Amino acid sequence: MSAVVGGSVSTGMILHPSPASPIANRGWADQAERQLTDLGVALPGADAGSESE
């Protein structure tokens, strides 16, 4: 894979919304955004604040 991207590749995981996972279903979008940010993924509009208005 490094030959394809020209360097190292990081991997991570986030919760998947599922009827079998009540924790993943509660506030999934907020949790997923937080987990992606923690993994270093830049999210659109994140610097403007993603608080609900």
Order of alpha helices (4+ residues) and beta strands (2+ residues): alpha-alpha-alpha
